[in-house]
Amino acid sequence: MILQMNIRLVRKLHLSALYLTLALTAQVSSYGAEPASSSPSTTDPPFPIGSKFSRTVQKVTGITFISDVIAGQAAKKVLQKKLGGKVKVKVKTFGLTDLVAGKVKSVSVSSDGGSIKNVPLGEIEMASATPIWYQYRRKEGKSLGLQTPILLNVKGNLSSHDVVVALGSERIARSMRGLKLDLPGLGDQQLQVVRPRVDIGEDELTVDAVLVTAGAAEETGVPIKIAGRPVLEGDKIFLRGMKVESPDIVEPEKFSAFAEELLNPIVDFSRMDRKDHAFRLKELAVSKDVVHGGGQLLIAPKPTAAVAQSTRAGE
């Protein structure tokens, strides 16, 4: 019975936190000034846990060790099936009784070669920087899901092969359709990126693609090659020193300066903030064939219906 409850808890805990994280990283994220560390916080958790005496007894008798192993193995089995590739999971618990209550000290996950919906994740590591309380069963006065905010340290590497495969997936391809540009004198122009190819060089990204008006035949498109140096500035990623090449561009230098002003920032993380999560990139580095980054993801409990209703009423 306890084993089944542990498996249910860890399965829901990992899938909830991990899926949110990967949903963001699959769209844009490269991360990392602060390495993903599995070291739990030394401060007391922001929620009640078992007494010190109870936790000491469980630790001395080996119950806490067993609960760590059970939780880690259950989570690994679920994530291995969900992501594929190589998966490692480490769970630190306060003790078995707190684990059954949905409270854990820390969780760390590493994945290599996995994917979500055919979008490769590359090498990725995540580790909670704060304790976690996840309500996985119905209880009077408690909503299901996270009970307190959690902070995750995230870092990862993405190869050019991973990028090429991702661009070939329908999910990413859909996000690249309908690119809107506000061109002087022409107003909003909706463009479509066709057959994009990415090369990751030393501190440089190069994209070869065809731009067509949304809905038009590919033969009417314009081949274009854009190269630049990705730079992290605050909450945004800019492509600096941009160079644009195309047989249809008469003055490429002037157009490159215009494109750099028009397209930057290429990523603005603050625009992706939601009521229940926000991501901040801390470090970005590009080397031969690999994009590396690391940052932090904050996940908050979803607002209850009453809170959401009062928030809408106050707007």
C-alpha positions, 0 to 999 in steps of 0.5 A, spaced: 500 500 500 505 504 502 509 503 495 503 504 491 502 511 494 509 512 493 509 511 486 503 515 485 506 521 489 513 521 485 510 520 478 505 526 479 511 530 482 516 529 477 511 529 471 508 536 473 515 539 475 518 536 469 513 537 464 512 544 465 520 545 465 521 541 458 515 545 455 519 551 456 526 549 454 523 545 448 521 552 445 527 556 447 531 555 453 538 554 454 541 556 461 545 556 466 550 560 471 548 556 477 549 549 476 544 544 477 545 542 484 542 536 488 544 539 495 538 540 499 537 547 502 539 547 509 534 552 512 527 549 514 522 548 509 516 553 508 511 547 510 510 543 516 514 536 516 514 530 521 518 532 528 525 532 529 525 525 533 520 522 528 525 523 522 531 521 526 528 515 528 527 513 521 534 516 519 537 511 524 533 505 522 534 506 515 527 507 513 529 514 510 534 511 505 529 506 503 524 511 502 529 515 498 531 509 493 523 507 492 522 514 490 528 515 486 526 508 482 519 509 481 520 516 478 526 513 474 521 508 471 516 513 469 521 518 466 524 513 462 518 511 459 516 518 458 522 521 455 527 515 453 534 516 452 538 515 459 535 518 465 538 518 472 533 521 478 535 522 485 530 524 490 532 526 498 526 525 502 525 528 509 522 521 511 517 516 509 511 519 513 513 526 509 513 522 503 507 519 503 504 526 505 507 529 498 513 532 501 520 531 499 527 535 501 530 535 493 529 532 487 534 532 481 533 529 474 538 528 468 536 526 461 541 525 455 538 523 448 530 524 451 525 527 447 518 530 448 513 529 442 519 528 438 522 534 440 529 532 442 532 535 449 539 534 448 543 533 455 539 536 460 539 537 468 534 539 473 535 540 480 530 543 486 533 548 490 527 548 495 523 543 498 517 540 495 510 539 497 505 536 492 498 534 494 497 528 490 490 526 493 484 529 495 483 532 502 478 537 505 481 544 505 487 542 500 487 543 492 491 538 488 498 539 486 503 544 488 502 547 495 508 552 495 512 555 490 519 551 488 525 553 484 529 549 479 536 550 477 536 548 470 542 547 465 543 543 458 547 542 452 543 542 445 547 540 439 546 542 431 543 535 430 538 536 436 536 543 433 535 540 426 531 534 428 527 539 432 526 544 426 523 538 422 518 536 428 511 538 426 510 542 433 516 546 432 514 547 425 508 550 427 511 555 431 515 558 425 509 559 421 506 566 421 512 570 423 509 577 423 514 583 421 512 590 421 515 593 415 516 600 414 511 602 409 508 595 408 505 594 415 504 587 418 507 582 413 506 575 415 511 570 413 513 563 413 520 560 415 521 554 410 526 548 410 530 552 416 537 549 417 542 551 423 549 551 424 552 552 430 559 555 430 564 558 435 560 563 438 556 564 432 549 561 429 548 560 422 541 559 419 539 558 412 532 558 410 527 560 405 522 566 407 515 566 403 509 570 404 504 565 409 500 561 404 504 562 398 508 556 394 515 555 396 517 557 389 515 564 390 520 564 397 526 568 398 532 564 400 536 567 406 542 566 410 542 569 417 548 569 421 550 572 428 553 572 435 547 570 440 548 574 447 544 574 453 542 581 456 538 581 462 532 577 460 533 577 453 537 574 447 540 578 442 543 576 435 549 581 435 553 582 429 548 580 424 549 578 417 544 577 412 545 574 405 540 573 399 541 573 392 535 578 392 538 583 397 542 589 393 545 592 399 546 586 404 550 591 409 544 596 410 539 590 410 543 587 416 543 593 420 536 593 419 534 586 420 538 586 427 534 592 429 527 589 427 528 582 429 532 583 436 531 581 441 530 574 438 528 571 445 524 575 451 523 570 457 519 575 461 514 575 455 513 568 457 511 569 464 505 566 467 501 566 473 504 559 475 511 559 472 517 564 470 524 562 467 530 566 467 536 564 463 543 566 467 548 564 462 548 562 454 555 560 451 555 557 444 561 553 442 562 548 436 556 544 434 553 545 441 549 551 445 550 551 452 546 554 457 543 554 464 538 558 468 532 558 474 525 556 473 520 558 478 513 554 479 508 556 483 501 553 485 496 554 480 491 559 483 484 556 485 478 558 482 476 563 487 483 566 487 482 566 479 475 569 479 477 575 484 483 577 480 479 577 474 474 581 478 479 586 480 482 587 473 
